[in-house]
Amino acid sequence: MTAQSAYQLLFVRSGTTGEPVMPEDLLLRRIGSIVDRSAPVSRLLNTLVRETDAEQLAAAFMGELFNSLVSFGVLPQELAAENFSDDTVFLLENALTLHRFLHDLLSTVPPEEAALLLPSAGKLFDKFPDFNGDIRNFAAALSAADLFNGSRVFSWHRGRFFAVQPSSAKSVDKFFGYPGVQVALREQFTDFARGKTNLPLLINSLPGYGKTSMVISFALAVPGTVVILADPETLESSWQQLITLLGKRPDRRFVLFFDDIDPRNIDWYNFRTNVGGAFSPPENIMPVLTANYEFPPSILSRGRRISYPVFDEERCSEMIEDFLISFGMKKPPRNIVSLMGAEYTEEFGQKKFTELSPRTLMRHLAAYEHDPRKRKQIVELAGGGMITKPDAELFYEFNIELMRSLYGEEYIQRLLKERLRSL
């Protein structure tokens, strides 16, 4: 078994050396050049370390070896098995051959080329240990290189995954109000994690209702799920590529999250074809789409719809009540709830907030969360004689203007007619 045959098997036959678009792709191409000696070793090594440091380079190489084995169906549980199958042994031996080749090459660079190496290139050797033919230790090192071990949220860009830390994620007990939405999200993600469903979620509301934060937070509240943040273009272009890659990892459950899309401007052909049409996503993948606009009826029929009720004085009071319960009040007094809601609408009238929404209400409530004196003050005020309430008309006027700006005058007229009919 030669390094060249190992390279041909692992990276050429597995299809991982496609059109180079990222550093990892270029890494594979240059390793291939090193294997067939089509370019001076010193020049190739210098090029590699100019793009990344030695530790990142070694980690990327192990990660690509792991990905290559996954493309042949070798998953982490196979690498951790007490006994390897013959096929797994064969692939591991090829991967180890290629790894050993690089180790030996780095330790025996020809003298005439060693003088041409950059100092940082000389550090590569320490990052490519010799496993001395120990396939089991090598398999453990490959498993450790699994990208999905290091994070649970990734963005998908130009055919690659990048670990991210979403600032909007928080504990689910920090969400208040909208009980129907919370129940639906909790049920859907729990059932998905248990393998009961991967029906897409189609979520819509006006802006500022916390759709992004709730989806990520409720998805991560379920053990074992991984959230993939994909841009709207993926729905139209690289959908199949992404689904194929994630489908090769049945050991993981992926929430494929398309956030804040505009359903009016999406070409839905790929979605309709692959979700409830001629094909369906593998059971370990569940698409979730959020939007500030309604989804077309033909798309709503392909998934489960979650629509947030309009944020008005009742929803505002509901959120405040939940917030107070989180502080240990079993049954918050209506006086306190009303006063806090009125204070919030007054601050909006004073231009302290640009919108009436769950988002700005949470900013308002944060002052109570962090200031014990403010909590004490509102309790004292609630004991007074005159209790004000949130301004219902203010909510109505704001929501009408917001919907008019988003959906147009025709939508408002239709909404008003429906309201008159219900009277």
C-alpha atoms as one frame of an Amber mdcrd trajectory, in Angstrom:
protein
   0.000   0.000   0.000   1.527   3.312  -1.096   0.785   6.863  -0.072  -0.342
   7.585  -3.620  -2.867   4.736  -3.637  -4.118   5.813  -0.190  -4.597   9.364
  -1.436  -6.404   8.153  -4.550  -8.754   6.017  -2.445  -9.490   8.417   0.386
  -9.677  11.747  -1.373 -10.238  11.083  -5.046 -12.674   8.166  -4.928 -14.545
   9.689  -1.983 -15.063  12.859  -4.014 -13.574  15.262  -1.471 -11.201  16.913
  -3.939 -13.789  18.868  -5.854 -13.415  22.427  -7.049 -11.207  24.104  -4.393
 -13.060  26.899  -2.653 -11.740  26.772   0.912  -8.323  26.259   2.573  -9.170
  22.617   3.336  -9.754  21.918  -0.358  -6.435  23.527  -1.248  -4.807  21.492
   1.513  -5.964  18.253  -0.108  -4.752  19.358  -3.535  -1.331  20.279  -2.196
  -1.015  17.074  -0.220  -1.768  15.275  -3.480   1.051  17.218  -5.113   3.391
  16.255  -2.293   2.398  12.600  -2.662   3.160  12.450  -6.371   6.210  14.747
  -5.962   5.058  17.062  -8.750   6.437  20.087  -6.901   9.327  20.764  -4.481
   8.392  19.723  -0.959   9.796  22.887   0.601   7.683  25.130  -1.614   4.492
  23.205  -0.846   5.111  23.142   2.893   5.942  26.844   2.911   2.719  27.567
   1.045   0.691  25.548   3.527   2.073  27.259   6.630   1.625  30.699   5.092
  -2.116  30.033   4.969  -2.450  28.611   8.473  -0.327  27.628  11.441   1.030
  24.140  12.049  -1.574  23.139  14.621  -4.509  24.240  12.453  -2.990  22.487
   9.461  -2.629  19.172  11.297  -6.161  19.483  12.703  -7.563  20.240   9.250
  -5.802  17.216   7.774  -7.139  14.873  10.469 -10.582  16.400   9.993 -10.457
  15.726   6.254  -9.326  12.131   6.883 -12.302  11.713   9.218 -14.671  13.227
   6.625 -13.306  10.904   3.987 -13.999   7.843   6.124 -17.518   9.147   6.814
 -18.079   9.394   3.054 -17.400   5.629   2.959 -19.907   5.046   5.757 -17.468
   4.742   8.666 -19.116   6.639  11.542 -17.787   7.468  15.039 -19.476   4.431
  16.578 -17.558   2.190  14.150 -14.308   3.918  15.104 -15.090   3.326  18.790
 -16.178  -0.295  18.334 -14.346  -3.036  20.205 -13.739  -4.895  16.940 -13.382
  -3.231  13.549 -14.958  -4.689  10.426 -12.644  -5.683   7.574 -13.789  -2.669
   5.558 -13.081  -0.296   8.451  -9.628  -1.821   8.960  -8.871  -1.403   5.246
  -9.863   2.273   5.256  -8.058   2.983   8.521  -4.887   1.383   7.170  -5.061
   3.601   4.085  -5.607   6.696   6.206  -2.735   5.715   8.493  -0.478   5.129
   5.466  -1.087   8.660   4.246  -0.603  10.118   7.716   2.647   8.147   8.166
   3.861   9.343   4.771   3.511  12.975   5.826   5.157  12.262   9.181   8.118
  10.551   7.527   8.390  13.237   4.869   8.496  16.025   7.437  11.182  14.198
   9.393  13.383  13.542   6.350  13.157  16.659   4.191  16.165  16.566   1.794
  19.055  18.736   3.054  18.998  20.897  -0.054  15.328  21.688   0.607  15.510
  21.947   4.404  17.453  25.179   4.067  14.559  26.644   2.087  11.903  25.850
   4.697  10.327  28.659   6.702  10.871  28.311  10.480   7.137  27.762  10.984
   7.199  24.917   8.437   9.725  23.124  10.572   7.165  22.973  13.389   4.847
  20.829  11.286   6.678  17.662  12.277   5.616  17.943  15.928   1.965  18.133
  14.910   2.016  14.897  12.896   2.788  12.200  15.507   3.817   8.686  14.564
   1.095   6.256  15.695   3.527   3.333  15.215   0.921   1.354  13.320  -1.572
   1.441  16.208  -4.866   1.577  14.326  -7.008   1.841  17.454  -5.205   4.950
  18.756  -5.326   6.373  15.256  -9.088   5.729  15.092  -9.540   7.559  18.407
  -7.567  10.525  17.058  -9.767  10.586  13.951 -12.936  10.540  16.070 -11.594
  13.485  18.052 -11.250  15.381  14.759 -15.003  15.232  14.127 -16.049  18.845
  13.577 -19.399  18.294  15.270 -17.699  17.342  18.541 -16.622  20.903  19.222
 -19.879  22.820  18.894 -23.620  22.441  18.437 -24.231  25.444  16.183 -22.664
  25.891  12.754 -23.079  28.200   9.821 -23.002  26.760   6.304 -21.154  28.860
   3.735 -19.624  27.993   0.366 -19.838  24.278   1.004 -18.267  24.319   4.495
 -19.359  24.275   8.126 -18.098  26.899  10.570 -18.663  26.672  14.329 -20.422
  29.745  15.731 -21.556  30.992  19.118 -25.066  32.449  18.685 -25.551  35.445
  20.959 -29.324  34.952  20.954 -29.287  31.486  22.548 -30.429  31.286  26.163
 -32.129  28.959  28.624 -35.718  28.200  27.620 -36.969  29.264  31.052 -35.960
  32.812  30.109 -38.757  33.058  27.533 -42.018  34.515  28.752 -45.530  34.491
  27.324 -46.649  32.861  24.066 -47.315  29.477  25.735 -48.770  27.948  22.560
 -45.619  28.720  20.602 -43.364  27.411  23.362 -45.327  24.162  23.655 -45.234
  23.620  19.889 -41.466  24.189  19.704 -40.755  21.964  22.693 -42.915  19.147
  21.312 -41.453  19.359  17.808 -37.796  19.308  18.842 -38.363  16.587  21.434
 -40.149  14.377  18.909 -37.411  15.034  16.349 -34.672  14.044  18.809 -36.572
  10.814  19.529 -36.878  10.016  15.827 -40.662  10.469  15.766 -40.802  13.235
  13.149 -38.722  15.535  10.986 -41.668  17.520   9.647 -40.443  21.030   8.731
 -41.385  23.958  10.940 -42.669  27.060   9.137 -42.673  29.941  11.631 -43.897
  33.468  11.001 -44.577  36.602  12.992 -44.082  40.331  12.871 -40.469  41.482
  13.516 -39.135  41.518  17.072 -40.999  38.478  18.401 -37.878  36.414  19.165
 -38.249  33.743  16.474 -34.492  33.300  15.980 -33.679  33.115  19.666 -36.520
  30.716  20.446 -35.721  28.303  17.621 -32.029  28.061  18.508 -32.644  27.897
  22.255 -35.415  25.272  22.131 -33.434  23.204  19.615 -30.338  23.215  21.844
 -32.445  22.392  24.910 -32.857  18.905  23.455 -29.701  16.779  23.892 -27.998
  15.581  20.736 -29.300  18.138  18.250 -26.997  20.234  16.052 -28.209  23.511
  14.537 -27.045  24.393  11.013 -27.556  28.047  10.053 -28.024  28.206   6.291
 -28.610  31.293   4.170 -31.693  31.622   1.940 -29.616  30.968  -1.193 -29.115
  27.388  -0.008 -32.835  26.782  -0.517 -32.377  27.629  -4.175 -28.863  26.400
  -5.004 -26.899  24.071  -2.695 -29.835  22.411  -0.925 -29.021  18.945  -2.276
 -25.327  19.241  -1.420 -26.068  20.156   2.187 -28.734  17.459   2.603 -26.362
  14.838   1.176 -23.555  15.796   3.573 -25.787  15.800   6.656 -27.513  12.599
   5.572 -24.171  10.798   5.858 -24.217  11.446   9.611 -27.184   9.426  10.944
 -25.433   9.505  14.319 -26.372  13.198  14.577 -29.704  15.006  14.386 -29.544
  18.274  12.466 -31.911  21.233  12.674 -31.450  22.940   9.314 -32.347  26.541
  10.137 -33.201  29.117   7.456 -33.705  32.302   9.429 -35.513  35.482   8.428
 -36.218  34.546   4.834 -38.552  36.461   2.539 -41.008  33.863   1.175 -42.082
  36.283  -1.570 -38.640  36.216  -3.208 -37.677  32.553  -2.832 -37.588  30.086
  -5.700 -39.298  27.177  -3.924 -38.561  24.526  -6.557 -35.857  22.689  -4.551
 -37.864  22.836  -1.337 -41.063  21.530  -2.922 -39.116  18.768  -4.672 -37.191
  17.600  -1.607 -39.754  18.186   1.146 -42.977  16.251   0.738 -42.575  16.079
  -3.016 -40.665  13.447  -4.969 -38.180  13.140  -2.089 -37.991  13.786   1.638
 -35.008  14.740   3.808 -33.321  11.899   5.728 -34.926  11.373   9.111 -31.930
  12.947  10.897 -32.589  16.353   9.239 -35.425  18.735  10.123 -35.766  22.043
   8.222 -36.948  25.100  10.150 -37.851  28.318   8.320 -38.721  31.661   9.913
 -40.106  34.752   8.216 -41.807  38.070   8.882 -44.236  37.251   6.073 -46.775
  34.520   5.398 -45.583  31.390   3.608 -47.336  30.429   0.357 -50.145  27.860
   0.818 -48.222  25.319  -1.294 -45.324  25.553   1.171 -47.480  25.549   4.314
 -48.854  22.181   3.217 -45.325  20.704   3.443 -44.752  21.371   7.129 -46.114
  22.418  10.512 -47.058  26.070  10.794 -46.344  28.094  13.935 -47.709  31.639
  13.815 -47.181  34.092  16.669 -50.303  35.990  17.769 -49.960  39.768  17.435
 -48.254  41.426  20.392 -50.921  43.537  22.100 -51.790  44.628  25.646 -52.919
  41.093  26.535 -49.714  39.453  25.261 -47.729  42.141  27.043 -49.440  41.393
  30.368 -49.013  37.660  29.774 -45.261  38.072  29.347 -44.962  40.281  32.435
 -46.910  37.760  34.508 -44.605  34.934  33.395 -41.607  37.124  34.188 -42.850
  37.716  37.735 -43.545  33.999  38.215 -39.906  33.346  37.358 -39.046  35.450
  40.438 -41.072  33.192  42.683 -44.491  34.897  42.614 -46.970  32.025  42.382
 -49.822  34.338  41.360 -48.615  37.850  40.493 -51.128  40.566  41.532 -52.934
  42.129  38.574 -52.096  45.589  39.922 -48.373  44.977  39.579 -48.746  43.449
  36.113 -50.853  46.390  34.932 -48.460  48.994  36.331 -45.425  47.387  34.714
 -47.254  47.206  31.379 -48.310  50.838  31.615 -44.763  51.886  32.440 -43.551
  50.025  29.353 -46.007  51.750  26.999 -45.193  55.117  28.588 -41.501  54.577
  27.854 -42.391  53.744  24.254 -44.345  57.006  24.064 -41.250  58.786  25.374
 -39.227  57.271  22.481 -37.140  55.053  24.753 -38.094  52.176  22.418 -38.622
  52.213  18.676 -41.183  49.418  18.664 -43.758  47.634  20.778 -42.625  44.025
  20.663 -41.524  41.139  22.891 -37.955  42.183  22.108 -38.288  45.676  23.606
 -40.460  44.453  26.480 -37.636  42.107  27.496 -35.237  45.062  27.500 -37.663
  46.909  29.742 -38.020  43.937  32.106 -34.242  43.538  32.327 -34.197  46.641
  34.541 -36.416  44.848  37.066 -34.315  41.695  36.835 -31.128  43.504  37.807
 -32.438  46.185  40.174 -34.039  45.038  43.481 -34.954  48.656  44.317 -37.024
  48.933  41.153 -38.899  45.745  42.056 -39.584  47.106  45.533 -40.789  50.402
  44.090 -43.346  48.803  41.761 -44.759  46.724  44.626 -45.211  49.897  46.693
 -46.891  51.726  43.794 -49.283  48.807  43.284 -50.554  49.346  46.804 -51.730
  52.851  45.935 -55.212  53.872  44.975 -54.923  54.551  41.217 -53.750  51.786
  38.896 -53.051  52.471  35.226 -53.102  49.841  32.484 -51.163  49.317  29.252
 -52.518  51.553  26.489 -54.470  49.183  24.204 -54.955  51.840  21.530 -51.216
  52.426  21.369 -50.633  48.736  20.610 -53.379  48.765  17.982 -52.039  51.823
  16.156 -48.454  50.569  16.224 -49.374  47.109  14.893 -51.532  48.548  12.114
 -48.740  50.836  10.937 -46.170  48.051  11.142 -48.351  45.676   9.112 -49.087
  48.419   6.609 -45.346  49.014   6.077 -44.675  45.281   5.658 -47.748  43.997
   3.844 -49.290  47.028   2.182 -52.600  48.893   2.389 -54.600  46.104   0.753
 -53.701  43.737   3.596 -54.821  46.290   6.202 -58.162  46.840   4.482 -58.772
  43.085   4.364 -57.834  42.813   8.040 -60.224  45.595   9.003 -63.078  44.001
   7.037 -62.508  40.689   8.818 -62.552  42.481  12.138 -65.846  44.199  11.329
 -67.409  40.879  10.354 -66.469  39.399  13.709 -68.230  42.167  15.651
